[in-house]
């Protein structure tokens, strides 16, 4: 019997999505050879088992492996990983260092800059006494329209596409509500794509899943938080990409996974434009949604891999290492 603690919830603004991902994982572990334990972490970072607050060490005292589906801060930024390292329990996903890198979009770009990966022109803003002036100066010199996002957040929370100065200023203020640093990127027109990587699957070091094409509703600028989880977005697996585009998307996703030092599985996001393929960000395993509506399970299904098979593989990979 393998005892698996499914860690879900957490203090980030992606708490509710994490609960759904964790619930789906738990439902698929109600079978031999598993004994699944639901470990709920509330919005204050307090751990609970069966509704009772408990120290992490006691919560994991009889556990063989921790399955981390805590999205956003705490679960993706290295905080939870350091707790699990201290306890000495194997866990799914990136280690503390690589988790922190992948959560920070600017650091990820810096790490990949020398790898020949095409990325949109970008700039950053920090809170300062001259912020209003900094916003105005950046708007004047930055190509518009632009995409404004928190530097360390997921699920497209706090993201704005700005086409005017008012949009730009409000978008930056909205992004600062979710991160201490704001990333401003050149807006690249094209098709949205995401590619999952699963280590060791079907005998491959990095098994690259088919690219998913994300088609938001006509009245949406991009695949934002609302459209991600309300079922209004069309997700094509495989996406409408040429053979060359598909191969390049898969190559770049594997490269990002390896360069950032991720483990077990990840998902990278791209824009496929007439100017080429632009890398946006990489999501470590903890930040990859595993709800029934999430992109990775759909990509797995497209190549004949069930959720049960995927979970078996990830748990075995985690225990091996």
Secondary structure as UniProt FT lines:
FT   STRAND          2..9
FT   TURN            13..14
FT   HELIX           15..28
FT   TURN            32..33
FT   STRAND          34..41
FT   TURN            43..44
FT   STRAND          47..49
FT   TURN            50..51
FT   STRAND          52..53
FT   HELIX           56..59
FT   TURN            60..62
FT   STRAND          65..68
FT   TURN            73..75
FT   HELIX           79..87
FT   STRAND          90..91
FT   HELIX           96..103
FT   HELIX           105..112
FT   HELIX           113..115
FT   STRAND          122..126
FT   TURN            129..130
FT   HELIX           131..141
FT   STRAND          146..150
FT   TURN            155..158
FT   STRAND          160..162
FT   HELIX           165..176
FT   TURN            177..178
FT   STRAND          181..186
FT   STRAND          191..199
FT   HELIX           201..203
FT   STRAND          206..208
FT   STRAND          212..215
FT   TURN            218..219
FT   HELIX           225..229
FT   STRAND          234..237
FT   HELIX           243..260
FT   STRAND          265..273
FT   TURN            274..275
FT   STRAND          276..283
FT   HELIX           285..287
FT   TURN            292..293
FT   HELIX           295..302
FT   TURN            303..304
FT   HELIX           307..320
//
